[in-house]
Amino acid sequence: MDNIDKNIFILEKRIEDLERKQNESEEQYFHLGLNNTSFLRRAFTIFGHNLVAGLILSIPFYLIMFILVALLSKLPMPY
């Protein structure tokens, strides 16, 4: 019986930990602004995420282009 009580205690502890983690993740999701009742808040949240994603994708491309232009501009012109 003691082993069963120990297993039940362990399972109850795991359930409490999982519920706590779920509540923490839900709180983080609610702070994103995607489920806000205000349409403008949701719209600007989506716009901000889109802007950051665009910057993350475009900055490396612009850096590579800048390096290529800097290297190619040092080559002598063929005329």
VOGUVEX-779442 format. One record per atom (N, C-alpha, C): residue in three letters; atom name; x, y, z. Coordinates in nm, 2 decimals, always signed. Layout:
<rs>
ala,CA,X,Y,Z
...
</rs>
This chain:
<rs>
met,N,+0.08,-0.12,+0.00
met,CA,+0.00,+0.00,+0.00
met,C,+0.09,+0.13,+0.00
asp,N,+0.20,+0.12,+0.07
asp,CA,+0.29,+0.23,+0.08
asp,C,+0.34,+0.27,-0.06
asn,N,+0.37,+0.17,-0.14
asn,CA,+0.42,+0.20,-0.28
asn,C,+0.31,+0.27,-0.37
ile,N,+0.19,+0.22,-0.35
ile,CA,+0.08,+0.28,-0.43
ile,C,+0.06,+0.43,-0.38
asp,N,+0.07,+0.46,-0.25
asp,CA,+0.05,+0.60,-0.21
asp,C,+0.17,+0.68,-0.26
lys,N,+0.29,+0.63,-0.27
lys,CA,+0.40,+0.70,-0.32
lys,C,+0.38,+0.73,-0.47
asn,N,+0.33,+0.63,-0.54
asn,CA,+0.31,+0.65,-0.69
asn,C,+0.20,+0.76,-0.71
ile,N,+0.09,+0.75,-0.63
ile,CA,-0.02,+0.85,-0.64
ile,C,+0.04,+0.99,-0.61
phe,N,+0.12,+1.00,-0.50
phe,CA,+0.18,+1.13,-0.47
phe,C,+0.26,+1.19,-0.58
ile,N,+0.34,+1.10,-0.65
ile,CA,+0.43,+1.14,-0.76
ile,C,+0.34,+1.19,-0.88
leu,N,+0.24,+1.11,-0.91
leu,CA,+0.15,+1.15,-1.02
leu,C,+0.07,+1.28,-0.99
glu,N,+0.03,+1.30,-0.86
glu,CA,-0.03,+1.43,-0.83
glu,C,+0.06,+1.54,-0.84
lys,N,+0.19,+1.52,-0.81
lys,CA,+0.29,+1.63,-0.82
lys,C,+0.31,+1.66,-0.97
arg,N,+0.32,+1.56,-1.05
arg,CA,+0.34,+1.58,-1.20
arg,C,+0.22,+1.66,-1.25
ile,N,+0.10,+1.62,-1.21
ile,CA,-0.02,+1.69,-1.26
ile,C,-0.02,+1.84,-1.22
glu,N,+0.02,+1.87,-1.09
glu,CA,+0.03,+2.00,-1.05
glu,C,+0.14,+2.08,-1.13
asp,N,+0.25,+2.02,-1.16
asp,CA,+0.36,+2.08,-1.23
asp,C,+0.31,+2.11,-1.38
leu,N,+0.24,+2.02,-1.44
leu,CA,+0.19,+2.04,-1.57
leu,C,+0.08,+2.15,-1.58
glu,N,+0.00,+2.15,-1.48
glu,CA,-0.10,+2.26,-1.47
glu,C,-0.04,+2.39,-1.45
arg,N,+0.07,+2.40,-1.37
arg,CA,+0.14,+2.53,-1.35
arg,C,+0.20,+2.57,-1.48
lys,N,+0.27,+2.48,-1.55
lys,CA,+0.34,+2.51,-1.67
lys,C,+0.23,+2.56,-1.78
gln,N,+0.12,+2.49,-1.78
gln,CA,+0.01,+2.53,-1.88
gln,C,-0.04,+2.67,-1.85
asn,N,-0.06,+2.70,-1.72
asn,CA,-0.10,+2.84,-1.68
asn,C,+0.00,+2.94,-1.72
glu,N,+0.13,+2.91,-1.70
glu,CA,+0.23,+3.01,-1.73
glu,C,+0.24,+3.03,-1.88
ser,N,+0.22,+2.92,-1.96
ser,CA,+0.23,+2.94,-2.11
ser,C,+0.10,+3.02,-2.15
glu,N,-0.01,+3.00,-2.09
glu,CA,-0.13,+3.07,-2.13
glu,C,-0.12,+3.22,-2.09
glu,N,-0.05,+3.25,-1.98
glu,CA,-0.03,+3.39,-1.94
glu,C,+0.06,+3.46,-2.04
gln,N,+0.17,+3.38,-2.09
gln,CA,+0.26,+3.44,-2.19
gln,C,+0.18,+3.46,-2.32
tyr,N,+0.09,+3.38,-2.36
tyr,CA,+0.02,+3.39,-2.48
tyr,C,-0.08,+3.51,-2.47
phe,N,-0.14,+3.53,-2.35
phe,CA,-0.23,+3.64,-2.34
phe,C,-0.16,+3.78,-2.35
his,N,-0.03,+3.78,-2.31
his,CA,+0.04,+3.91,-2.32
his,C,+0.09,+3.94,-2.46
leu,N,+0.07,+3.85,-2.55
leu,CA,+0.11,+3.88,-2.69
leu,C,+0.02,+3.98,-2.76
gly,N,-0.11,+3.99,-2.72
gly,CA,-0.20,+4.09,-2.77
gly,C,-0.28,+4.03,-2.89
leu,N,-0.26,+3.90,-2.92
leu,CA,-0.33,+3.84,-3.03
leu,C,-0.47,+3.80,-3.00
asn,N,-0.50,+3.79,-2.87
asn,CA,-0.64,+3.75,-2.83
asn,C,-0.71,+3.87,-2.76
asn,N,-0.66,+3.99,-2.78
asn,CA,-0.72,+4.10,-2.71
asn,C,-0.85,+4.13,-2.78
thr,N,-0.94,+4.19,-2.70
thr,CA,-1.08,+4.22,-2.76
thr,C,-1.07,+4.34,-2.85
ser,N,-0.97,+4.43,-2.84
ser,CA,-0.96,+4.54,-2.93
ser,C,-0.90,+4.50,-3.07
phe,N,-0.98,+4.54,-3.17
phe,CA,-0.93,+4.51,-3.31
phe,C,-0.80,+4.58,-3.34
leu,N,-0.79,+4.71,-3.30
leu,CA,-0.66,+4.78,-3.33
leu,C,-0.54,+4.72,-3.26
arg,N,-0.56,+4.68,-3.14
arg,CA,-0.45,+4.61,-3.06
arg,C,-0.41,+4.49,-3.14
arg,N,-0.50,+4.41,-3.18
arg,CA,-0.47,+4.28,-3.25
arg,C,-0.40,+4.32,-3.39
ala,N,-0.45,+4.42,-3.46
ala,CA,-0.40,+4.46,-3.59
ala,C,-0.25,+4.51,-3.57
phe,N,-0.23,+4.59,-3.47
phe,CA,-0.09,+4.64,-3.45
phe,C,+0.00,+4.53,-3.40
thr,N,-0.05,+4.44,-3.33
thr,CA,+0.03,+4.33,-3.29
thr,C,+0.08,+4.24,-3.41
ile,N,-0.01,+4.21,-3.50
ile,CA,+0.02,+4.14,-3.62
ile,C,+0.12,+4.22,-3.70
phe,N,+0.09,+4.35,-3.72
phe,CA,+0.18,+4.44,-3.79
phe,C,+0.32,+4.44,-3.74
gly,N,+0.33,+4.44,-3.60
gly,CA,+0.47,+4.44,-3.54
gly,C,+0.54,+4.31,-3.56
his,N,+0.47,+4.20,-3.55
his,CA,+0.53,+4.07,-3.57
his,C,+0.58,+4.06,-3.72
asn,N,+0.49,+4.11,-3.81
asn,CA,+0.53,+4.10,-3.95
asn,C,+0.65,+4.19,-3.98
leu,N,+0.66,+4.31,-3.92
leu,CA,+0.77,+4.40,-3.93
leu,C,+0.90,+4.34,-3.88
val,N,+0.90,+4.28,-3.77
val,CA,+1.02,+4.21,-3.71
val,C,+1.06,+4.09,-3.80
ala,N,+0.97,+4.02,-3.84
ala,CA,+1.00,+3.90,-3.93
ala,C,+1.06,+3.95,-4.06
gly,N,+1.01,+4.06,-4.12
gly,CA,+1.07,+4.12,-4.24
gly,C,+1.21,+4.17,-4.21
leu,N,+1.23,+4.23,-4.10
leu,CA,+1.37,+4.28,-4.07
leu,C,+1.47,+4.16,-4.05
ile,N,+1.42,+4.06,-3.98
ile,CA,+1.51,+3.94,-3.96
ile,C,+1.54,+3.88,-4.10
leu,N,+1.45,+3.88,-4.19
leu,CA,+1.48,+3.82,-4.32
leu,C,+1.56,+3.91,-4.41
ser,N,+1.54,+4.04,-4.41
ser,CA,+1.60,+4.13,-4.50
ser,C,+1.74,+4.18,-4.46
ile,N,+1.77,+4.19,-4.33
ile,CA,+1.90,+4.24,-4.29
ile,C,+2.01,+4.16,-4.34
pro,N,+2.01,+4.03,-4.33
pro,CA,+2.12,+3.95,-4.38
pro,C,+2.14,+3.96,-4.53
phe,N,+2.02,+3.97,-4.60
phe,CA,+2.03,+3.99,-4.75
phe,C,+2.10,+4.13,-4.78
tyr,N,+2.06,+4.23,-4.71
tyr,CA,+2.12,+4.36,-4.74
tyr,C,+2.27,+4.36,-4.70
leu,N,+2.31,+4.29,-4.59
leu,CA,+2.45,+4.28,-4.55
leu,C,+2.53,+4.21,-4.66
ile,N,+2.48,+4.10,-4.71
ile,CA,+2.55,+4.03,-4.82
ile,C,+2.56,+4.12,-4.94
met,N,+2.46,+4.19,-4.98
met,CA,+2.46,+4.28,-5.10
met,C,+2.56,+4.39,-5.07
phe,N,+2.57,+4.45,-4.95
phe,CA,+2.66,+4.55,-4.92
phe,C,+2.81,+4.50,-4.94
ile,N,+2.83,+4.38,-4.89
ile,CA,+2.97,+4.33,-4.90
ile,C,+3.00,+4.30,-5.04
leu,N,+2.91,+4.25,-5.12
leu,CA,+2.94,+4.22,-5.26
leu,C,+2.97,+4.35,-5.34
val,N,+2.89,+4.45,-5.31
val,CA,+2.91,+4.58,-5.38
val,C,+3.04,+4.64,-5.34
ala,N,+3.08,+4.63,-5.21
ala,CA,+3.20,+4.69,-5.16
ala,C,+3.32,+4.62,-5.23
leu,N,+3.31,+4.48,-5.24
leu,CA,+3.42,+4.41,-5.31
leu,C,+3.43,+4.43,-5.45
leu,N,+3.31,+4.44,-5.52
leu,CA,+3.31,+4.46,-5.67
leu,C,+3.35,+4.60,-5.71
ser,N,+3.33,+4.70,-5.62
ser,CA,+3.36,+4.84,-5.65
ser,C,+3.51,+4.86,-5.65
lys,N,+3.59,+4.77,-5.59
lys,CA,+3.73,+4.79,-5.58
lys,C,+3.80,+4.73,-5.71
leu,N,+3.72,+4.65,-5.79
leu,CA,+3.78,+4.60,-5.91
leu,C,+3.80,+4.71,-6.02
pro,N,+3.90,+4.70,-6.10
pro,CA,+3.92,+4.80,-6.20
pro,C,+3.81,+4.79,-6.31
met,N,+3.77,+4.90,-6.36
met,CA,+3.67,+4.90,-6.47
met,C,+3.74,+4.86,-6.60
pro,N,+3.66,+4.78,-6.68
pro,CA,+3.72,+4.73,-6.81
pro,C,+3.73,+4.84,-6.92
tyr,N,+3.69,+4.96,-6.90
tyr,CA,+3.70,+5.06,-7.01
tyr,C,+3.81,+5.14,-7.00
</rs>
